[in-house]
Structures are given as structure tokens and as C-alpha cells.
Amino acid sequence: CPAAEEPVLLAELKPGRPQRYDWKSSCETWSVAFSHDGSWFAWSQGHCVVKLIPWPLEEAELCKSSERKSRGGKAEARSRGAAKEKTLECGQIVWGLAFSAWPAAEAGGTETTCTVDLPCLILATGLNDGQIKVWEVQTGHLLFSLLGHQDVVRDLSFAPNGSLILVSASRDKTLRVWDLSRDGRQVQVLSGHVQWVYCCSISPDCSMLCSVAGEKSALLWSMKSYTLIRRLEGHQSSVVSCDFSPDSALLATASYDACVIMWDPYTGEQLRTLRHVPLHSAVDYSGEVHTSSLRSVCFSPEGLYLATVADDRLLRIWALELRSPVAFAPMTNGLCCTYFPHGGFIATGTRDGHVQFWTAPRVLSSLKHLCRKALRTFLTTYQVLALPIPKKLKEFLTYRTF
């Protein structure tokens, strides 16, 4: 696989000066998220505020500029029907963000559901005081305040199947499962970590949940029985981020040990280790020890690339079949990253409260990868290994060879 073009910075959003600045409220962008249809972007910009920005960004900016420039009613009428940027005042530092869609059949019934008889988009926000606030995106109305965690809600993950099941990860060392279709009822408390839980991710097929904490192992849970399946052990330091591939066949975990490990979540086998080697020519490390400590990892929508953000001031893009990055971009104080759901670019958040948007390699998936992705969406590793097909084909379908 040839080296990809270096990521280009497309745009950077910076928070405005808060009206009531409180140094205790933090300025970091701990989380960024796109809605699954790519129509909205959420930005935890620090100071207890989340910005909801309609997408694509250019249209939102044009809408804002036309409103500023025009004093007549014509421009206002043109923009009235369009989605507008919103500010959610959360009252606490916002650590985690997650979008989901509220089905039409559930909408419009009570005060705790969407206000229109149509499908609507919701955003869950994990807060510093242990609360989870769930908002209706189109109106900015607060739908739920979920109480139960005793410390910071660090991360959130909705089940991708639209069931309105939400999993939260907290510094109180637990994960909690909520059912928003049942008025936000707490379904389960998952205990097993002995340190702060940093990240959680539900597999696209909704069968598994991965959680990582300030520990050297990641925990894999069943989303059907909410029981522990296995511990994934192999990192040498705290594991801080995790993400499943789009077909659920791979799991990537990122650690302060400067490594990403790709796992087969069904067998627990380590398939590949991606080591973040310092680039001395690009960065002055000033003798720091943990300059390559990882902060975030995410799969591309087609499942052929990974993006990582590390403390060495670099955004890296990796191709699955290679053990070294195919592209780099210099960025300062990176904390999180996520791919646009339709591919083509990556959003990153920084300690300064900024959001940056980078170009990402666009790839035309090969027919064999598309076939593998389609098969692995509904076949486990064990089911593939049981097929009466050649060994090499089994190795390809289970990502033993790329």
C-alpha cells in the first residue's frame, strides 16, 4: 500500500471568550462527535458548553455570514428553514458525547421524548458531576438527566441498532447501561475495573462492549447478558481508548505504552501491534519520557485505516496491512479524534478547546475487502473457521492476512 497524501488542515474552530469565565470549568475539548448520518457535529469546547454545528461546515458558515450581512428579511427567510448552530449550556465540564436517532414510533408522546412526530436526533453528554444529560438536537431541549454515577462520566456509546441503549463509562470505575426507550431506566451496572474507566465502545453488530481504564487490560462484555466475556491482556501501561472495526471483526486498543493492539474480539488473539516511534526530525521532545503516549484511536468508515492521536504532537493515519503510518500531520495538544461517517476527513480536539478538521485518505475498497466486510458483519471468527473453504481464505476473512 503506497503512502497516502499527508493530511491537510481544512478548518479550525476556536471557542469564543465565555461570558462567565471560571478557571475551574476547564477549556479542553475532551470529545468530538458526528451524527451517524453526517448532518451534525458536536464539539465539547470547554467551559461547560457543547456546540452543535449543522454539517457540512461550509453551509453553516455561509448561513451565519448571510445573517450577519443582511439587514433585510430575504436572507433571514432563506435561512429560517435551515438548521442553525446551537449552544448547550450543560452546567458542568463535558467529557463524553454520543449521538443517536430517536425512532418515529417513539417520538412525540411525552415530555421526555422528542417534540415532533418524526424521527429525531439526540445527543448524550457525560458530565463532570456524574450526570448524563440527553438533548434533542433540532430544538436544543433537554430530554433526560440520568443519575447514578458517582464521578465523572468520561465516555458514552449508543448501541448502533437504534435501540436507544446507552452505555456510560465513569471515573467511579463502573459502566452503566441505560434504556432511553424506557424513560432512561438504568438497566445494568457493570463492575470489573479497579481504575477510572476512560472509554467504552459498542460493536457495530451490538453483540459486544469493550471498556478500557487506567489498567493494562481491556475488558470485553456481552451486550446480550451484560457479563464479562474476557480480559484482553497485552499492553504495558494504561489503556485509554478503543474502537471496533465497521464489521465488528477487529478491535483496536490504544495505550500510554505508545502502542495500538489490534485484536480478534471473538478469540482474544492479538493480530497486530502498531508502535508509535518518535519522529525526531519532525518534533522536539525536550527529553520527555512519555511523548508518544496515545490519547485516541478510531477506525475509518470503510475499515481500511486507523487514525491515532498521541502526545508527540502528531496525528497518524495507518493502513491495516502495514505496521507503520502511511501519513502524518503535526498537531498540538491533541486529545481525541473521530472520522466523518462518510469518510474523507477527521475531526480532532485539543487541550486548548479547539477543533481541527483534516483531510483523510479516500479509498475505493477492493471487491475482496467488500466481500470480507459483508461476511464478517454476520459471521463470527469461529463460524468462519468452521466453513469448508481453503485455509488461506479463512486467514483472509479473519484478518490473519491482509
TAVEN-V314419 format. One record per pair of residues at least 4 apart in sequence whose C-alpha atoms are under 8 Angstrom apart, sorted by sequence separation. I is the first residue (numbers start at 0). J is the second residue. If there is no record, write none. Layout:
BEGIN
((I:J) (I:J))
END
This chain:
BEGIN
((16:20) (21:25) (33:37) (34:38) (43:47) (44:48) (45:49) (52:56) (54:58) (55:59) (56:60) (57:61) (58:62) (59:63) (60:64) (61:65) (62:66) (63:67) (64:68) (65:69) (66:70) (69:73) (71:75) (72:76) (73:77) (74:78) (75:79) (76:80) (77:81) (78:82) (89:93) (101:105) (102:106) (108:112) (110:114) (115:119) (125:129) (126:130) (135:139) (136:140) (148:152) (158:162) (168:172) (169:173) (178:182) (179:183) (192:196) (201:205) (202:206) (212:216) (221:225) (222:226) (234:238) (243:247) (244:248) (253:257) (254:258) (263:267) (264:268) (278:282) (279:283) (298:302) (299:303) (308:312) (309:313) (317:321) (318:322) (338:342) (339:343) (348:352) (349:353) (364:368) (365:369) (366:370) (367:371) (368:372) (369:373) (370:374) (371:375) (372:376) (373:377) (374:378) (375:379) (378:382) (379:383) (380:384) (381:385) (382:386) (388:392) (389:393) (390:394) (391:395) (392:396) (393:397) (394:398) (395:399) (33:38) (34:39) (43:48) (44:49) (53:58) (54:59) (69:74) (101:106) (107:112) (108:113) (125:130) (126:131) (134:139) (135:140) (158:163) (168:173) (169:174) (178:183) (179:184) (201:206) (202:207) (211:216) (212:217) (220:225) (221:226) (243:248) (244:249) (253:258) (254:259) (262:267) (263:268) (279:284) (298:303) (299:304) (308:313) (309:314) (317:322) (318:323) (338:343) (339:344) (348:353) (349:354) (364:369) (375:380) (378:383) (388:393) (394:399) (395:400) (33:39) (34:40) (43:49) (44:50) (53:59) (69:75) (106:112) (107:113) (113:119) (125:131) (126:132) (134:140) (135:141) (157:163) (158:164) (168:174) (177:183) (178:184) (201:207) (202:208) (211:217) (220:226) (221:227) (243:249) (244:250) (253:259) (262:268) (263:269) (284:290) (298:304) (299:305) (308:314) (317:323) (318:324) (338:344) (339:345) (348:354) (394:400) (395:401) (33:40) (42:49) (43:50) (52:59) (105:112) (106:113) (107:114) (124:131) (125:132) (134:141) (135:142) (157:164) (158:165) (167:174) (168:175) (177:184) (178:185) (201:208) (202:209) (210:217) (211:218) (220:227) (221:228) (243:250) (244:251) (252:259) (253:260) (262:269) (263:270) (298:305) (299:306) (307:314) (308:315) (317:324) (318:325) (338:345) (339:346) (347:354) (348:355) (32:40) (33:41) (41:49) (42:50) (66:74) (106:114) (107:115) (123:131) (124:132) (133:141) (134:142) (157:165) (158:166) (166:174) (167:175) (177:185) (178:186) (200:208) (201:209) (209:217) (210:218) (219:227) (220:228) (242:250) (243:251) (251:259) (252:260) (261:269) (262:270) (297:305) (298:306) (306:314) (307:315) (316:324) (317:325) (337:345) (338:346) (346:354) (347:355) (31:40) (32:41) (41:50) (42:51) (65:74) (66:75) (106:115) (107:116) (123:132) (124:133) (132:141) (133:142) (134:143) (156:165) (157:166) (166:175) (167:176) (176:185) (177:186) (199:208) (200:209) (209:218) (210:219) (218:227) (219:228) (220:229) (241:250) (242:251) (251:260) (252:261) (260:269) (261:270) (262:271) (296:305) (297:306) (306:315) (307:316) (315:324) (316:325) (317:326) (336:345) (337:346) (346:355) (347:356) (384:393) (31:41) (32:42) (41:51) (106:116) (107:117) (123:133) (132:142) (133:143) (155:165) (156:166) (166:176) (175:185) (176:186) (177:187) (199:209) (200:210) (209:219) (218:228) (219:229) (241:251) (242:252) (251:261) (260:270) (261:271) (296:306) (297:307) (306:316) (315:325) (316:326) (336:346) (337:347) (346:356) (383:393) (31:42) (40:51) (41:52) (106:117) (122:133) (123:134) (132:143) (133:144) (155:166) (156:167) (165:176) (166:177) (175:186) (176:187) (199:210) (208:219) (209:220) (218:229) (219:230) (241:252) (250:261) (251:262) (260:271) (261:272) (296:307) (305:316) (306:317) (315:326) (316:327) (336:347) (345:356) (346:357) (30:42) (31:43) (39:51) (40:52) (66:78) (101:113) (104:116) (106:118) (121:133) (122:134) (131:143) (132:144) (155:167) (164:176) (165:177) (175:187) (176:188) (198:210) (199:211) (207:219) (208:220) (218:230) (219:231) (240:252) (241:253) (249:261) (250:262) (260:272) (295:307) (296:308) (304:316) (305:317) (315:327) (335:347) (336:348) (344:356) (345:357) (30:43) (39:52) (40:53) (103:116) (104:117) (106:119) (121:134) (122:135) (131:144) (132:145) (154:167) (155:168) (164:177) (165:178) (175:188) (176:189) (197:210) (198:211) (207:220) (208:221) (217:230) (218:231) (239:252) (240:253) (249:262) (250:263) (259:272) (260:273) (277:290) (294:307) (295:308) (304:317) (305:318) (314:327) (315:328) (334:347) (335:348) (344:357) (345:358) (383:396) (28:42) (29:43) (39:53) (40:54) (103:117) (104:118) (121:135) (122:136) (130:144) (131:145) (153:167) (154:168) (164:178) (165:179) (174:188) (175:189) (196:210) (197:211) (198:212) (207:221) (208:222) (216:230) (217:231) (238:252) (239:253) (240:254) (249:263) (250:264) (258:272) (259:273) (277:291) (293:307) (294:308) (295:309) (304:318) (305:319) (313:327) (314:328) (333:347) (334:348) (335:349) (344:358) (345:359) (383:397) (28:43) (29:44) (38:53) (39:54) (102:117) (103:118) (120:135) (121:136) (130:145) (131:146) (152:167) (153:168) (154:169) (163:178) (164:179) (173:188) (174:189) (196:211) (197:212) (206:221) (207:222) (216:231) (217:232) (238:253) (239:254) (248:263) (249:264) (258:273) (259:274) (276:291) (293:308) (294:309) (303:318) (304:319) (313:328) (314:329) (333:348) (334:349) (343:358) (344:359) (27:43) (28:44) (29:45) (38:54) (39:55) (62:78) (102:118) (103:119) (119:135) (120:136) (130:146) (152:168) (153:169) (163:179) (164:180) (173:189) (174:190) (196:212) (197:213) (206:222) (216:232) (238:254) (239:255) (248:264) (258:274) (275:291) (293:309) (294:310) (303:319) (313:329) (314:330) (333:349) (334:350) (343:359) (344:360) (27:44) (28:45) (37:54) (38:55) (101:118) (102:119) (119:136) (120:137) (129:146) (130:147) (152:169) (153:170) (163:180) (173:190) (195:212) (196:213) (205:222) (206:223) (215:232) (216:233) (237:254) (238:255) (248:265) (257:274) (258:275) (292:309) (293:310) (312:329) (313:330) (332:349) (333:350) (342:359) (343:360) (380:397) (26:44) (27:45) (100:118) (101:119) (119:137) (129:147) (130:148) (151:169) (152:170) (162:180) (172:190) (173:191) (194:212) (195:213) (215:233) (216:234) (236:254) (237:255) (257:275) (291:309) (292:310) (312:330) (313:331) (331:349) (332:350) (343:361) (26:45) (100:119) (101:120) (129:148) (150:169) (151:170) (172:191) (173:192) (194:213) (215:234) (235:254) (236:255) (237:256) (290:309) (291:310) (292:311) (312:331) (332:351) (342:361) (25:45) (26:46) (100:120) (101:121) (129:149) (150:170) (151:171) (172:192) (192:212) (194:214) (215:235) (234:254) (236:256) (290:310) (291:311) (312:332) (313:333) (24:45) (25:46) (62:83) (99:120) (100:121) (128:149) (129:150) (130:151) (131:152) (148:169) (149:170) (150:171) (172:193) (193:214) (215:236) (216:237) (217:238) (235:256) (289:310) (290:311) (312:333) (375:396) (24:46) (25:47) (98:120) (99:121) (113:135) (128:150) (129:151) (130:152) (149:171) (172:194) (174:196) (192:214) (214:236) (215:237) (216:238) (234:256) (310:332) (24:47) (98:121) (99:122) (127:150) (128:151) (129:152) (148:171) (172:195) (173:196) (213:236) (214:237) (215:238) (310:333) (59:83) (98:122) (127:151) (128:152) (170:194) (171:195) (172:196) (213:237) (214:238) (234:258) (309:333) (371:395) (21:46) (59:84) (97:122) (98:123) (126:151) (127:152) (148:173) (170:195) (171:196) (212:237) (213:238) (308:333) (309:334) (371:396) (20:46) (96:122) (97:123) (125:151) (126:152) (169:195) (170:196) (212:238) (213:239) (234:260) (308:334) (96:123) (97:124) (125:152) (126:153) (148:175) (169:196) (170:197) (211:238) (212:239) (284:311) (308:335) (95:123) (96:124) (125:153) (168:196) (169:197) (211:239) (308:336) (17:46) (53:82) (95:124) (96:125) (113:142) (125:154) (168:197) (211:240) (282:311) (307:336) (14:44) (53:83) (94:124) (95:125) (112:142) (125:155) (168:198) (211:241) (282:312) (306:336) (52:83) (53:84) (93:124) (94:125) (95:126) (111:142) (124:155) (168:199) (210:241) (306:337) (52:84) (93:125) (94:126) (110:142) (111:143) (123:155) (167:199) (209:241) (51:84) (52:85) (93:126) (94:127) (166:199) (209:242) (50:84) (51:85) (92:126) (93:127) (255:289) (257:291) (277:311) (50:85) (51:86) (91:126) (92:127) (217:252) (256:291) (257:292) (258:293) (50:86) (51:87) (91:127) (189:225) (231:267) (255:291) (256:292) (257:293) (49:86) (50:87) (89:126) (91:128) (189:226) (255:292) (256:293) (259:296) (48:86) (49:87) (145:183) (187:225) (229:267) (254:292) (255:293) (300:338) (48:87) (49:88) (143:182) (254:293) (255:294) (294:333) (295:334) (296:335) (297:336) (299:338) (300:339) (48:88) (49:89) (129:169) (143:183) (172:212) (203:243) (253:293) (254:294) (294:334) (295:335) (296:336) (297:337) (298:338) (300:340) (47:88) (48:89) (198:239) (199:240) (200:241) (202:243) (203:244) (253:294) (294:335) (295:336) (296:337) (297:338) (299:340) (300:341) (301:342) (47:89) (48:90) (125:167) (159:201) (168:210) (197:239) (198:240) (199:241) (200:242) (201:243) (202:244) (203:245) (204:246) (253:295) (300:342) (47:90) (89:132) (153:196) (154:197) (155:198) (156:199) (158:201) (159:202) (160:203) (197:240) (198:241) (200:243) (203:246) (204:247) (253:296) (299:342) (316:359) (47:91) (48:92) (49:93) (153:197) (154:198) (155:199) (156:200) (157:201) (158:202) (159:203) (160:204) (203:247) (252:296) (46:91) (47:92) (48:93) (153:198) (154:199) (155:200) (156:201) (158:203) (159:204) (160:205) (202:247) (219:264) (251:296) (46:92) (47:93) (159:205) (251:297) (45:92) (158:205) (45:93) (274:322) (273:322) (274:323) (43:93) (272:322) (273:323) (43:94) (271:322) (43:95) (87:139) (257:309) (43:96) (86:139) (245:298) (85:139) (239:293) (240:294) (241:295) (242:296) (243:297) (244:298) (41:96) (82:137) (239:294) (240:295) (241:296) (242:297) (243:298) (244:299) (245:300) (239:295) (240:296) (241:297) (242:298) (245:301) (246:302) (94:151) (95:152) (245:302) (94:152) (95:153) (96:154) (97:155) (99:157) (244:302) (94:153) (95:154) (96:155) (97:156) (98:157) (102:161) (94:154) (95:155) (97:157) (99:159) (101:161) (100:161) (303:364) (99:161) (101:163) (35:98) (100:163) (301:364) (29:93) (30:94) (32:96) (34:98) (35:99) (99:163) (29:94) (30:95) (31:96) (32:97) (33:98) (34:99) (29:95) (30:96) (32:98) (24:91) (25:92) (24:92) (111:182) (105:180) (320:400) (320:401) (319:401) (51:136) (265:379) (266:380) (265:380) (265:381) (263:380) (246:372) (245:372) (246:373) (248:375) (247:375) (248:376) (270:398) (246:375) (247:376) (270:399) (246:376) (248:379) (248:380) (263:397) (248:397) (204:376) (204:377) (37:339) (37:340) (30:334) (31:335) (33:337) (36:340) (37:341) (29:334) (30:335) (31:336) (32:337) (35:340) (28:334) (29:335) (30:336) (31:337) (33:339) (34:340) (28:335) (33:340) (45:352) (44:352) (43:352) (44:353) (42:354) (31:346) (31:347) (31:348) (0:318) (30:348) (29:348) (0:320) (6:326) (28:348) (29:349) (0:321) (5:326) (6:327) (7:328) (27:348) (28:349) (29:350) (3:325) (4:326) (5:327) (6:328) (27:349) (28:350) (2:325) (3:326) (5:328) (27:350) (28:351) (1:325) (2:326) (26:350) (27:351) (28:352) (26:351) (27:352) (28:353) (26:352) (27:353) (28:354) (14:352) (13:352) (14:353) (13:353) (12:353) (13:354) (11:353) (12:354) (11:354) (12:355) (11:355) (10:355) (11:356) (9:355) (10:356) (8:355) (9:356) (10:357) (8:356) (9:357) (8:357) (9:358) (7:357) (8:358) (6:357) (7:358) (6:358) (6:359) (6:360) (4:360) (3:360))
END
